Amino acid sequence: QVQLVESGGGLVQAGGSLRLSCAASGRTFRSYAMGWFRQAPGKEREFVAAISRSGSSTYYADSVKGRFTISRDNAKNTVYLQMNSLKHEDTAVYYCAADPATSWGTARTVEYEYDYWGQGTQVTVSS
């Protein structure tokens, strides 16, 4: 089992940048593929980005491709989401999640595949 704590959210102007962090407890962080999801007011939670256990493979939603970068540091038990060129429509609560059932070099993009979730961090982009 793993516990996840997100940080780094806040208020930023359109065009600005933020970096989210997700710290995981335990010594088995490298056993999990990691993902970021977000939920805007009145909308369903959606996939944003995912990274394999090795860090060698990354996946992005079309809406963030080229602007967001997911990375991980297995030595620090942390996954990051660098968000650049932020838009008003990026406003949402961002969640990190862990998926224990993937191979070393892949990650999944479907919400229900992820077993563990953080509490979320609010990102607000002013237009």
Phi, psi and chi 1 to 4 in degrees:
 res  aa     phi    psi   chi1   chi2   chi3   chi4
   1 GLN       -  150.6 -167.8  168.4   -1.4      -
   2 VAL  -137.8  143.0   62.5      -      -      -
   3 GLN  -109.8  138.9  -68.2 -174.9  -35.3      -
   4 LEU  -122.6  135.0  -54.5  171.8      -      -
   5 VAL  -131.4  117.1  178.8      -      -      -
   6 GLU   -88.4  154.4  -57.9   97.2  -25.5      -
   7 SER  -154.6  167.5   61.1      -      -      -
   8 GLY   103.2   -3.9      -      -      -      -
   9 GLY   -71.4  171.0      -      -      -      -
  10 GLY   164.5 -165.7      -      -      -      -
  11 LEU  -103.7  130.4  173.7   64.2      -      -
  12 VAL  -142.9  150.7   63.3      -      -      -
  13 GLN   -78.5  154.3  -71.6 -172.2  -28.1      -
  14 ALA   -55.4  137.1      -      -      -      -
  15 GLY    92.9  -12.0      -      -      -      -
  16 GLY   -84.2 -173.5      -      -      -      -
  17 SER  -132.9  152.7  -61.4      -      -      -
  18 LEU  -143.7  152.6  -79.4  174.8      -      -
  19 ARG  -122.9  119.4 -172.4  175.3   82.8  153.3
  20 LEU   -90.8  145.7  -55.5 -176.4      -      -
  21 SER  -124.2  150.4  -60.2      -      -      -
  22 CYS  -136.6  111.4  173.6      -      -      -
  23 ALA   -95.1  132.5      -      -      -      -
  24 ALA  -109.7  141.0      -      -      -      -
  25 SER   -85.5  165.3   64.3      -      -      -
  26 GLY    88.0  171.2      -      -      -      -
  27 ARG  -103.9   10.4  -63.7  178.0  -69.1  177.5
  28 THR  -114.3   26.0   59.7      -      -      -
  29 PHE   -55.2  -39.5  178.4   68.7      -      -
  30 ARG   -70.0   -5.5   64.6 -179.8   63.4 -120.3
  31 SER   -82.3   -5.9  -61.6      -      -      -
  32 TYR  -118.2  132.9  -59.1   91.2      -      -
  33 ALA   -73.3  150.0      -      -      -      -
  34 MET  -123.3  146.4  -60.3  -62.5  -63.9      -
  35 GLY  -137.5  157.3      -      -      -      -
  36 TRP  -116.6  134.8  -74.2   96.7      -      -
  37 PHE  -128.8  164.6  -65.2   78.1      -      -
  38 ARG  -144.7  155.3   67.0 -174.0 -178.9 -173.7
  39 GLN  -137.1  116.9 -174.1  168.1   21.6      -
  40 ALA   -88.2  157.8      -      -      -      -
  41 PRO   -56.3  129.7  -25.2   34.0      -      -
  42 GLY    76.8    5.4      -      -      -      -
  43 LYS  -122.6  163.2  -64.4 -173.9  177.1 -178.3
  44 GLU   -78.2  157.0  -66.1 -172.2   -8.7      -
  45 ARG   -66.6  140.4 -169.3  155.2   54.6 -174.5
  46 GLU  -132.1  155.2   63.7  177.0    2.0      -
  47 PHE   -70.2  141.2  167.6   75.2      -      -
  48 VAL  -117.1  -55.4  174.9      -      -      -
  49 ALA  -159.6  156.1      -      -      -      -
  50 ALA  -145.7  155.2      -      -      -      -
  51 ILE  -140.2  140.8 -171.7  166.1      -      -
  52 SER   -70.8  169.4   63.5      -      -      -
  53 ARG   -59.8  -36.9  -67.3  162.6   57.8 -165.6
  54 SER   -78.2  -21.1   65.6      -      -      -
  55 GLY    86.6   -1.3      -      -      -      -
  56 SER   -82.0  -20.4   61.1      -      -      -
  57 SER  -121.3  134.0  -61.3      -      -      -
  58 THR  -130.5  153.5   56.3      -      -      -
  59 TYR  -138.8  144.7  -52.8   81.5      -      -
  60 TYR  -138.3  147.9  -62.7   94.3      -      -
  61 ALA   -68.8  148.0      -      -      -      -
  62 ASP   -57.5  -32.9  -72.1  -17.7      -      -
  63 SER   -68.5  -18.5   59.8      -      -      -
  64 VAL  -118.0   -5.8  -53.4      -      -      -
  65 LYS   -59.2  132.1 -158.1  170.0  -67.2 -176.6
  66 GLY    89.0  -13.0      -      -      -      -
  67 ARG  -114.9  -34.5  -60.9 -172.0  -61.8  121.7
  68 PHE  -107.8  148.5  -70.0   11.1      -      -
  69 THR  -135.3  125.5  -57.9      -      -      -
  70 ILE   -98.8  141.7 -171.8  171.1      -      -
  71 SER  -150.3  167.7   61.3      -      -      -
  72 ARG  -145.0  152.3   66.1 -171.4  -65.0  160.9
  73 ASP  -125.5  100.4 -173.9  -24.1      -      -
  74 ASN   -67.2  -25.0  -75.4  -16.6      -      -
  75 ALA   -71.7  -26.5      -      -      -      -
  76 LYS  -104.7    3.2  -65.3 -177.3  177.8  179.5
  77 ASN    54.4   42.8  -74.3    8.0      -      -
  78 THR  -137.0  141.0  -57.7      -      -      -
  79 VAL  -118.0  145.0   61.7      -      -      -
  80 TYR  -122.0  155.8  -55.0   96.9      -      -
  81 LEU  -134.5  105.3 -174.5   67.9      -      -
  82 GLN   -85.6  122.0  177.5   67.2   44.6      -
  83 MET  -117.7  115.8  -54.5 -174.6  -64.6      -
  84 ASN  -115.8  163.5  -61.6  -31.5      -      -
  85 SER    49.0   48.6  -57.7      -      -      -
  86 LEU   -64.6  145.1  -77.7  161.2      -      -
  87 LYS  -118.5  159.8  -55.5  175.9 -178.5  179.6
  88 HIS   -56.1  -37.6  177.8   66.5      -      -
  89 GLU   -71.8   -3.9   50.3  -95.4   41.5      -
  90 ASP   -83.2   -6.3  -65.2  -41.9      -      -
  91 THR   -60.7  124.8  -64.8      -      -      -
  92 ALA  -178.6  169.8      -      -      -      -
  93 VAL   -88.2  127.9  177.1      -      -      -
  94 TYR  -103.8  131.6  -76.3   70.7      -      -
  95 TYR  -119.2  139.1  -59.8   88.3      -      -
  96 CYS  -100.5  155.1   72.9      -      -      -
  97 ALA  -147.7  154.1      -      -      -      -
  98 ALA  -120.9  136.3      -      -      -      -
  99 ASP  -120.6  112.7  175.3    6.3      -      -
 100 PRO   -83.7   -9.9   30.7  -33.7      -      -
 101 ALA  -107.9   48.4      -      -      -      -
 102 THR  -128.7  160.4   56.4      -      -      -
 103 SER   -76.7  169.9   62.3      -      -      -
 104 TRP   -58.4  -35.4 -177.8 -117.5      -      -
 105 GLY  -108.4   13.3      -      -      -      -
 106 THR  -132.6  167.1   63.1      -      -      -
 107 ALA  -146.2  159.0      -      -      -      -
 108 ARG  -109.5  158.8  -64.1 -173.4  -76.7 -165.8
 109 THR  -116.5    6.5   63.5      -      -      -
 110 VAL  -100.4  130.6 -179.3      -      -      -
 111 GLU   -56.2  -44.2  178.7 -179.7  -12.6      -
 112 TYR   -70.7  -10.2   65.0   76.5      -      -
 113 GLU   -78.6  -14.2  -58.3  -75.3    7.8      -
 114 TYR   -94.2  127.5  -73.6   75.8      -      -
 115 ASP   -92.6  -27.5  -69.2  -11.2      -      -
 116 TYR  -125.0  139.2  -55.3  103.1      -      -
 117 TRP  -134.2  146.7  -66.9   81.2      -      -
 118 GLY   -82.9 -178.8      -      -      -      -
 119 GLN   -86.0  -13.7   82.0  -71.3  -10.7      -
 120 GLY    96.7  154.0      -      -      -      -
 121 THR  -137.4  135.4 -174.3      -      -      -
 122 GLN   -81.1  131.5  176.2   70.6   47.4      -
 123 VAL  -119.9  122.9  171.3      -      -      -
 124 THR  -122.9  124.1  -57.5      -      -      -
 125 VAL  -112.5  116.9 -176.2      -      -      -
 126 SER   -86.7  139.4   61.8      -      -      -
 127 SER   -94.5      -   56.1      -      -      -
